[in-house]
Amino acid sequence: QVHLVESGGGLVQPGGSLRLSCAASGFTFSAKTLGWYREAPGRDREQVARITRDNVVTYYSDTIKGRFTLSRDNLLNTIYLSMLNLMPEDTAKYYCAVDIGGSAEWDWWGRGTQVTVSS
């Protein structure tokens, strides 16, 4: 059974930083593309970033480029999203997801972690 467990969210002031983690199990982590998307009330789901099994980031949303960094540790079966210079519009629930079937669609995702950027 695939499990993705996000952590690291919280309340932060504008300009602050957070590091999200996603611990994965139930599949061959090193062989799969993973990433993050986010959802906020009143806004469409937004793909945030994707990273291939070869540790190549193939996508960053234009809204977070230069501020967020996606990385993975294939020994710990974990991906990370380092977020700098957070802005109120980054407020959302962040979900970790995995492309199991290789279709470029997310097949599984976690329960999410809330990020709130507010003064």
C-alpha positions as CSV (number, residue, x, y, z in Angstrom):
1,Q,0.0,0.0,0.0
2,V,1.3,3.4,-1.0
3,H,1.8,5.8,1.9
4,L,2.8,9.5,1.6
5,V,3.0,11.4,4.8
6,E,3.7,15.2,4.7
7,S,5.0,17.2,7.5
8,G,6.6,20.6,8.2
9,G,3.7,22.9,7.5
10,G,2.7,25.7,9.9
11,L,2.1,29.4,10.4
12,V,4.8,31.7,9.2
13,Q,5.1,35.5,8.7
14,P,5.5,36.9,5.2
15,G,9.2,36.6,4.2
16,G,9.7,33.6,6.3
17,S,10.6,30.1,5.4
18,L,9.5,26.5,5.9
19,R,10.7,23.1,4.8
20,L,8.1,20.5,3.9
21,S,9.0,16.8,4.0
22,C,7.2,13.8,2.5
23,A,8.0,10.3,3.7
24,A,7.0,7.6,1.3
25,S,6.5,3.9,1.5
26,G,4.8,1.1,-0.4
27,F,6.6,1.4,-3.7
28,T,10.1,1.6,-5.2
29,F,10.8,5.2,-4.3
30,S,14.0,5.5,-6.3
31,A,12.2,4.6,-9.5
32,K,9.3,7.1,-9.4
33,T,8.7,10.8,-10.1
34,L,7.2,12.6,-7.1
35,G,6.2,16.2,-6.5
36,W,3.9,18.6,-4.7
37,Y,0.7,20.4,-5.5
38,R,-1.3,22.8,-3.4
39,E,-4.9,23.7,-2.9
40,A,-6.5,26.8,-1.4
41,P,-10.1,27.8,-1.0
42,G,-11.4,29.6,-4.0
43,R,-8.4,28.8,-6.1
44,D,-7.7,26.0,-8.6
45,R,-5.3,23.2,-7.7
46,E,-1.8,24.3,-8.6
47,Q,1.0,22.0,-9.5
48,V,4.0,23.2,-7.5
49,A,7.0,21.1,-8.6
50,R,8.0,17.7,-9.9
51,I,11.2,15.7,-9.5
52,T,12.2,12.6,-11.5
53,R,13.8,9.5,-10.2
54,D,17.1,10.8,-11.4
55,N,16.8,13.8,-9.1
56,V,16.0,16.2,-11.9
57,V,13.4,18.8,-11.2
58,T,11.3,19.0,-14.4
59,Y,8.8,21.5,-13.3
60,Y,8.4,24.5,-11.0
61,S,5.3,26.6,-11.1
62,D,6.0,30.2,-12.2
63,T,4.5,31.5,-9.0
64,I,7.2,29.8,-6.9
65,K,10.3,29.8,-9.1
66,G,13.3,31.2,-7.4
67,R,11.8,30.8,-4.0
68,F,11.0,27.1,-3.6
69,T,13.5,24.2,-4.1
70,L,12.5,20.6,-4.5
71,S,14.9,17.8,-3.6
72,R,14.8,14.1,-2.8
73,D,16.7,11.6,-0.7
74,N,16.5,8.1,-2.2
75,L,18.1,6.5,0.8
76,L,15.5,8.0,3.2
77,N,12.6,7.7,0.8
78,T,11.8,11.3,1.3
79,I,11.3,14.4,-0.8
80,Y,11.6,18.0,0.5
81,L,10.2,21.3,-0.5
82,S,12.3,24.2,0.8
83,M,10.3,27.4,0.7
84,L,11.8,30.8,1.1
85,N,10.4,34.3,1.1
86,L,6.9,33.0,1.7
87,M,4.0,35.3,0.7
88,P,0.4,35.3,1.8
89,E,-0.6,33.8,-1.6
90,D,1.4,30.7,-0.8
91,T,-1.2,29.9,1.9
92,A,-2.6,26.5,0.9
93,K,-2.7,22.9,1.8
94,Y,0.3,21.2,0.3
95,Y,0.1,17.7,-0.9
96,C,2.9,15.2,-1.8
97,A,2.1,13.0,-4.8
98,V,3.7,10.2,-6.8
99,D,3.4,9.1,-10.4
100,I,3.3,5.3,-10.0
101,G,2.2,4.4,-13.6
102,G,4.5,6.7,-15.5
103,S,1.6,8.6,-17.1
104,A,2.7,12.0,-15.8
105,E,-0.5,12.0,-13.7
106,W,-0.4,11.7,-9.9
107,D,-1.6,8.3,-8.9
108,W,-1.3,8.6,-5.1
109,W,-1.1,11.6,-2.7
110,G,-0.9,12.2,1.0
111,R,-3.3,13.9,3.3
112,G,-1.5,17.2,3.0
113,T,0.1,19.7,5.3
114,Q,-1.3,23.2,5.9
115,V,0.9,26.3,5.2
116,T,-0.4,29.6,6.4
117,V,1.5,32.8,5.6
118,S,0.2,35.7,7.7
119,S,1.4,38.5,9.8
